[in-house]
Amino acid sequence: MWRDSEQALDNIFLSYDKILKRLQLLGITTKHGKEVKHVDLRKAVDVMLKKHPTCRWRSEKVRSTKYFILVEGYEWIKRVYFEKEKSLIDADIDFFETRIKLYEDFLKVEHNENWWNEDMDIKQLEKYFNRAESSIRKAIKKMCDNGFSNYKYLDNNKVIISRKGVEWICKNVFKQKYLELLEKYKMELTELYIKAGYPYDHFFGRN
């Protein structure tokens, strides 16, 4: 009975020791090709918490001196932090896009997010991306150089970027903004998941 309950809990959250064992069994190593140790895992968790505090992937120390990590957080550590083929931001985006699809399929929710629904001028783009005018103009040039100059037009001698252009810039230049949008939507789906009665950031008194 105890073993069954432990196995069930392992599908929800894991101790650091169990995470290390799983990573070792999978042959996952540091970027230098060395076995992942506690110090490497703690660093990975620190980065995870800094980048995604709203995801609530780590327990709080209440009844225990140990921390536990939600399985979703473990998947992030495995698929993003220790990913060697992609940049951290690209692996992060891929991870959240995948998680969103899993949640949508499980909850039978149709994806209808429309984050880019209006054309923007330079000043609006500065505010939207929180970037200086020079950075915005470089992003527009990159968009045009990649064959999407049709996303840029003039209106009363003012440069305007179409909503398709705003989307392109978000996904290809200012990727952190795109990641923030993905995370926000993922957590909205997570709340639906919790309301449906499934455990998420519930550590069952172990923390």
N, C-alpha and C positions, 0 to 999 in steps of 0.2 A: 504493500500500500504506500509506504513511504517512498519506495523507489518510483512507483507510478506518479506520485505527486511531484517528485523531483524532475522526472522526465517532462511532465506537463509544464512545470515552471521554466524549464530550459527552453521551451518554445516561446517564452515571453521575455525572459531576461537571463543574463549570464554573469557569473563572477569573472573577475580579471583572469583568474587561473584557468577557467574553462575556455575563455576566449583565446588565451595563449595556446592551449592544447589544440583547439580547432585550427588556429592559424598554422601551427606546426604540422598538423596532420595534412593540411592542404598544401604544404610546402611553400607557404607565403613567407617572404623574407623582406628585410629592409631594403632601401634603395641601393645599399652597398652589398646586397646579397647575403647578409648575415641573418641568423635566426632571430626572430622577434623576441625580445626580452621584456621584462616588466617596465624597464625605463622607457623602452620604445613605445609600449602600449600606453603608458601614462602620458607621453608626449602626444600621441595620436588622439587620446581623449581630450587633452587640453585644446588641441586645434579644433576638434569636433565641437566642443562646447563654445569656443570663441566664434566659430563660423555659424553655428546653428543652435543658439540658446533656446529658441522658441520650440524646438522639437522635443525637449524634455527627455533626452535619451539616457541621462544618468540619474541614478537615485540620489536622494539626499541622505546624509548620515543622521539617522534618528535613533534607531534601536541598535544599530551595528556600527562597528568601526570601519566596515568595508563599504565600498561602492559597488553597485551593480549597473550593468549596461543593458538597455533594451535590445532585443534581437535586431530591431531596425537600426539601432546605433552600431551594433556589431557589423551589420551588413555594410554600413557606411565606412567603417574602419577598414573592412576587407576590400571593398570595391572602389573606394575613393582614396583614402589616405595611403594605402599600400599599393595602389595602382601604379605601374611603372611605364605603361605605354602612352598614357595621356597626361596632359597637364592637370593640376589639381582642379582648376575651375571647370575644365571640360568633363572630367570624370564626375565632378559634383553635379553638373547639369544633367548628364546622362543618368546618374543615380536618381535624381528627383523626377525626371521625366518617366523613368521606369516605375518608380514607386507610385506616382500619380496614376499611371495606367493600371497597376495592380489594384489600387483602391477603387478606381472607377469600375473596373470589371467585377470586383468582389461586391461592391455596394450597388451595382447596376445603375451607375450614375452616368449620364451622357455628358461628355466634355463640351461645355458651351462657353468657356471663358473667352472673353474678347478684350485683351489688354491694350490693344492698339486700335482705337476706334475714331481717331481724329488726326487730321493733318496738323503739322506744327511748324512754326517759324523758328528761327535761331534762338530767340529769347526763351521761347517755350521749351525747346530742347535743352537749353542750359539748365533750366529749373527741373525738368523731368529727370535728367540724368545726373544733376548736381555736378556739372562740369563747366569749365571755363569755355568761353567762346572759341578760343583757339583749338581746344580739344574737339569741340563739336564740328568745326569746319574741317578738321583732319578726318573725322569720322565720315563726314559727307563725301569728302574726296575719295576715301577708301571705298565707299559704297559705289560711287560713280566709276572708279577704276576697275571695279569688279563686274561692270556691265549693267549697273542698275541706275544709270543716269536718268531714266524715265521716272524714277521716284522723286526727282527734284524738279521743281518748276518755279516760275516767278509770278507773283501776284502784286501788282502795283510796285514793281521793282523790289519786292521783298522776297527773299529766298524761302520757299516753303518745301517741306518734306512730307510726302504723302504718308498715310498711316502704314502702308506696306514698307515704306522706307524707314519709318520709326521702328517697325518690327525688325527689319534687317539689321539696323544699327544696334538694336538691343541684343539681338542674338549673336552678332558677329563682332561687335566692337566693345560695347559696355556690358559684358556678360554678367558682371556682378548684379546689375539691375535685373536681368532676366532670371538669375538664380533666386533673387529675393522674391520675385513674383511667383516662381515655382514653389518655393518654400511656403509662402503664405497660402497658396491654394492647396498644397499638400496637407497643411495643418487644418484647413477647413474640412477637407475630406476625412482627416483623422478624427475630428470632433464628431462627424457623422458616424464614423466607425464606433466610437465610444458610446454614442447615444443608442446605437443599435445593440449595445450590450456586450461588446467585445472588450477585453482588457488591453490597455495600452500602457500608460505610465502608472501601473499598479504593481507594487513590489511585494504585496501580500505580507507585510510585516517583517520582511527579511532585511529591510534597510534600517 
